[in-house]
Amino acid sequence: MTMFNLAVIGCGYWGPNLIRNFNSLSDCEVTTVCDACNDRQSHMKKLYPHLKTVADAEEIFNDNTIDAVAIATPVKFHYELAMKSLHAGKHTFIEKPMASSVAECRELLVLAREQGLTLMVGHTFIYSPPVRKIKELVDSGDLGGIQYVSSRRLNLGLYQKDINVCWDLAPHDISIILYVLNDKPVSVNCQGKAHMSEGVEDVCNMTINFANGGFCTIQSSWLDPNKIREMTFVGEKRMLVYNDLEPIEKIKIYDKRVEKPPHYDTFAEFHYSYHYGDMYSPYLKQFEPLKEECQHFIDCIKSKSESKSSGTEGLKVVQILAAASESLKQKGAAVSIGDLG
Ligand SMILES: NC(=O)c1ccc[n+]([C@@H]2O[C@H](COP(=O)([O-])OP(=O)(O)OC[C@H]3O[C@@H](n4cnc5c(N)ncnc54)[C@H](O)[C@@H]3O)[C@@H](O)[C@H]2O)c1
């Protein structure tokens, strides 16, 4: 079996999860980790004594024994580090969002193609059991045509300095929506406000409009008393609520819909057009999405196949985020996304 040597750059909050999961794979070994902060390096060394720890990513790029690199730094460093990684001939995994601009994403895609390397983005949720189930239900027509999606990702903090709350939290919602729905997004409206740190919106409401006239709303907040991770998919036949904070029953399917009666004479008769049925929660196989995602990266390198969260998918998410930022500047006006991908 081919073993892949991998390095992780950035060992703050999220990087250690990548180290743990890549290390748990039978065909991958994390050999080196990099963090600009000495304390984080020492902490990683304590957890994994066999690891080489470095402060400068150049040491990773110059190391011919390393096949692949995973980048989990703040977003403003993604582009520069990923360009260097690809130039050095390493397969490259970048955490979400892929980069700070559409132009940066496009450059990374071109370089990865020229170099014949795998470029993948950490859209973790599309590897999760509930999101896979939602896609299965939507694709099979179980919910009927999707009328709209509403998503809420709210909590108090963690405040980021280099990106607003949309760029921090909405990549999850956007990547799920693009994965589950087969509709073409055409424009974005976004309103928001920076309450704590000038120029960095901490509360945003985004609407993604689709070519078929449908829409999705995404509410993102670092300034909410409750932690909420909830998406509602309203279909013509059934409605689905996905609550990621539920330990077991993360998905609930409601056999509810509104049917237009052929005619009605009284308000009482109008009520008959509401259909109230059962609610059920489908069985979901339990596995760690991040482990699935890490294995998928290694499998794509081996098979030279396109990842489910390829650089192109990363670009699409950034195109929507960039349109949202432009809409924020225009006080919520609709901003065209252009051709996606
Ligand atoms: N997929 C997910 O569910 C998920 C969840 C959380 C965070 N993330 C993503 O992971 C990335 C990191 O987020 P975080 O919350 O861990 O950030 P963080 O600030 O906690 O950690 C970043 C680490 O990178 C280090 N660093 C910064 N620049 C560096 C450089 N040039 N070279 C080496 N080290 C450097 C910092 O010292 C810090 O330890 C972000 O892109 C974020 O969006 C993804």
The ligand as a Tripos MOL2 file, in Angstrom:
@<TRIPOS>MOLECULE
LIG
   44    48     1     0     0
SMALL
NO_CHARGES

@<TRIPOS>ATOM
      1 N1        -13.9750   22.8870    8.1940 N.am      1 LIG1
      2 C1        -14.4000   23.3590    9.3450 C.2       1 LIG1
      3 O1        -15.4300   22.9500    9.8810 O.2       1 LIG1
      4 C2        -13.6070   24.4550   10.0200 C.ar      1 LIG1
      5 C3        -13.8220   24.7720   11.3520 C.ar      1 LIG1
      6 C4        -13.0570   25.7730   11.9440 C.ar      1 LIG1
      7 C5        -12.1230   26.4690   11.1950 C.ar      1 LIG1
      8 N2        -11.9560   26.1480    9.8830 N.ar      1 LIG1
      9 C6        -10.9820   26.8830    9.0420 C.3       1 LIG1
     10 O2         -9.6590   26.5470    9.4690 O.3       1 LIG1
     11 C7         -8.8020   27.6670    9.2430 C.3       1 LIG1
     12 C8         -8.0940   28.0040   10.5540 C.3       1 LIG1
     13 O3         -9.0450   28.4130   11.4950 O.3       1 LIG1
     14 P1         -8.7360   28.3600   13.0660 P.3       1 LIG1
     15 O4        -10.0240   28.6860   13.7310 O.co2     1 LIG1
     16 O5         -8.0190   27.1160   13.4120 O.co2     1 LIG1
     17 O6         -7.7360   29.6050   13.2170 O.3       1 LIG1
     18 P2         -6.7380   29.8860   14.4510 P.3       1 LIG1
     19 O7         -6.4650   31.3440   14.3990 O.co2     1 LIG1
     20 O8         -7.2560   29.2690   15.7060 O.co2     1 LIG1
     21 O9         -5.4100   29.0940   14.0590 O.3       1 LIG1
     22 C9         -4.5930   29.4550   12.9870 C.3       1 LIG1
     23 C10        -3.1550   29.0420   13.3230 C.3       1 LIG1
     24 O10        -2.3510   29.3110   12.1600 O.3       1 LIG1
     25 C11        -1.1020   29.8250   12.6100 C.3       1 LIG1
     26 N3         -0.5340   30.6030   11.4860 N.ar      1 LIG1
     27 C12        -0.9700   31.7730   10.9830 C.ar      1 LIG1
     28 N4         -0.2320   32.1110    9.9100 N.ar      1 LIG1
     29 C13         0.6850   31.1440    9.7300 C.ar      1 LIG1
     30 C14         1.7270   30.9380    8.7870 C.ar      1 LIG1
     31 N5          1.9290   31.8020    7.7810 N.pl3     1 LIG1
     32 N6          2.4920   29.8430    8.9180 N.ar      1 LIG1
     33 C15         2.2750   28.9570    9.9190 C.ar      1 LIG1
     34 N7          1.3060   29.1060   10.8510 N.ar      1 LIG1
     35 C16         0.5170   30.1760   10.7530 C.ar      1 LIG1
     36 C17        -1.4330   30.6710   13.8320 C.3       1 LIG1
     37 O11        -0.3040   30.8280   14.6790 O.3       1 LIG1
     38 C18        -2.5490   29.8410   14.4920 C.3       1 LIG1
     39 O12        -2.0320   28.9350   15.4540 O.3       1 LIG1
     40 C19        -9.6860   28.7890    8.7020 C.3       1 LIG1
     41 O13        -9.6190   28.7840    7.3050 O.3       1 LIG1
     42 C20       -11.0790   28.3920    9.1520 C.3       1 LIG1
     43 O14       -12.1020   28.9200    8.3300 O.3       1 LIG1
     44 C21       -12.6470   25.1520    9.2970 C.ar      1 LIG1
@<TRIPOS>BOND
     1     1     2 1
     2     2     3 2
     3     2     4 1
     4     4     5 ar
     5     4    44 ar
     6     5     6 ar
     7     6     7 ar
     8     7     8 ar
     9     8     9 1
    10     8    44 ar
    11     9    10 1
    12     9    42 1
    13    10    11 1
    14    11    12 1
    15    11    40 1
    16    12    13 1
    17    13    14 1
    18    14    15 2
    19    14    16 1
    20    14    17 1
    21    17    18 1
    22    18    19 2
    23    18    20 1
    24    18    21 1
    25    21    22 1
    26    22    23 1
    27    23    24 1
    28    23    38 1
    29    24    25 1
    30    25    26 1
    31    25    36 1
    32    26    27 ar
    33    26    35 ar
    34    27    28 ar
    35    28    29 ar
    36    29    30 ar
    37    29    35 ar
    38    30    31 1
    39    30    32 ar
    40    32    33 ar
    41    33    34 ar
    42    34    35 ar
    43    36    37 1
    44    36    38 1
    45    38    39 1
    46    40    41 1
    47    40    42 1
    48    42    43 1
@<TRIPOS>SUBSTRUCTURE
     1 LIG1         1 GROUP 0 **** ****
